[in-house]
Amino acid sequence: MEKLEILTYPDPRLKKISQPVKDFGKDFKDFVDKLIYTMYNSPASVGIAAPQVNNHIQTIIVDASNYKHKTNKKNHGLLVLSNPRIVAHDGEIIIREGCLSVPDYTGNVKRHFWIKVEAEDINGKTISFDTEGFEAVVIQHELDHLYGKLFIDRIASPKDLFRRKVYKK
């Protein structure tokens, strides 16, 4: 399988608002397979959103299970979330984020520490779960892509943006 092309900043297509997923058929599932493959075969990737590959539907992929972070007490493994929304949140965390669409920089971003998420799974079935720490941050980061936002839009000041020295695989 070939990786999908990832849009990079300042591509204006990254600012487009995504549309809800309505058809969970074979074409959608084939696209999700390619999106998962692209995420797993990109450097240091724990999440990807459909708009990052120029498909403006509300679908994100998250897998924080192989990333060790002090806030990772548990996680849900591979998540395919369509039409996701945060229905409750609590606490704050400031964490250094990177992004496949902004490959040369990382930045400190303030996020909710705990979130409750509702979404549809790959078959269109409604699911709901809570998560916290790093996995919650990844979901919030990917959700932003669905609304045309990048982590660099959320940094408080230029001193919170850092040039990436090495892109670890």
N, C-alpha and C positions, 0 to 999 in steps of 0.2 A: 504494500500500500504506500502511496506517496503522501507526504505531508502537505497540508493545505497552506497556501501562502498567507502569512500573517501581515496585516496592515501595521505600519509603524508611524508614530507621531512624526510630523504634523499632518498626516493624511486626513483630509476633512471627512472622509467616510466614517472615521472613528467617533465623530460627533453626532451621527444619526441616531434617532430614537428607534428602538426595535419594536416589532409588532408581536402580539401574542401568538403562540403556537396553537393552531386549531386542528391540524391534520397530523396524527401520530402514526402514519402509515409507513410503508417500506422506504420511500424516499427520505423521510425524516430519520428513520433508524439508520439508513446507510450514511447519511450526513453525520449523525452522532458518532458512528464508528470511526469516521475519518477525523472528526474533531478530537475524540479520545486519543487516536493514534498520534495526531499532531501534538497534543499536550504531552503525552508520554515520551515523545521523541524530540522535545525542545529542551534547551538547557534550563535546569533548575525550576521546572514548571510544576506547579501544584494546582493550577486552575487555568481555564480558558473560557472565553465567551464567544458565542457565534458571531457577534459583530466584528471580532478581531480578525475573522477570515472573510469579511464582507458578506455575511449572511445575517441580515438584520431581523432575526427572530429572537424571542426571549428564551434562550437556552444557554445554560452554563454547565460546565463540567468542573468538578472539584475532587481532588484526592490529596489530602494532607497526611496520609498514613505513612509515607516514607520520609517525611520531613520532621526532624527532631527540633522541637521548640519547647522552651520551659513552660509554656501555657498549654501544651498538648497533653491533657490528661486522658482523653479518649477522642476518637473521631469515628466517622461513619464510613471510612473507606471511599470507594469510588461512588460519587454522587452525580447523577444526570438529573438536572432540575430545569423544568420548563415553566414559564410563567411564574417564577419565584417571587415571593414577597416576604418581607419581615413584618410579622404581626405583633411582636413584642420585643423589647430589648432592655438591657440594664448594664450599668457600669461603663467604664471607659478604659481603653488601652491605647498607648502610642507604640507603634511598631514600625520597623523599617520594611517598606514594601518595594518590590520590583515588579516589572511587567514585560511580557513578551513584546508588547507594542511600544515600549519605551526602553529599548535594550541597553542604552548607555548610562542610565541613571537609576538610583534608588532614592527613596525619600521617607521621612518620618511622617506618619499619618495617624490621626486620632480616629478611632473606631469604637463601636460598642463592644464590650467584652463578652456579653451573653446575648444571644438572639434566639427567637423562635421563628422558624421558617415554615411557610406553606408553599407548596409547589405541585406540579404534576410530574410523575415519573415518566420514563421512556414510553410507557403504554398509555399515558394520559390519565392515570389514576392519581387522585389527590393524596398527597402525603403531608405529614407535619412532623417536625422534630425540633429539639433544642440543641444548641451547640455553644461552645464557648472558646475563648482564647484564639489560638492561631487559626483553627478551622473556621471559626466565626468571622475572622478578619478576611480570610480568603473568599468566603461567600460574599461578604459585603463588597470587596474589591471587584469581583466578577459581576455582581449585580449592577455596580456603577456603569460597566460597559454597556449594559442594556439601555441606559439612559444618556449615552454619549459623554460620560465622564471618565477621566483617567485619574490615577492617583496624584499626578502632578497638579490637578485642579483642586486637590484637597490639602496640599501642604500649607502650613500657616505662614511660612516665610521662606525666602531663598536659602537661608541658612539650614533649612531642613531638607535640601536637595543635595545629593552626593553623586559625583561621577563614579560609575562602576569601574573598578580596577580590573576585575577578572570575572568572567561569566562562568561560574562553576556548573558543571553538568550534574 
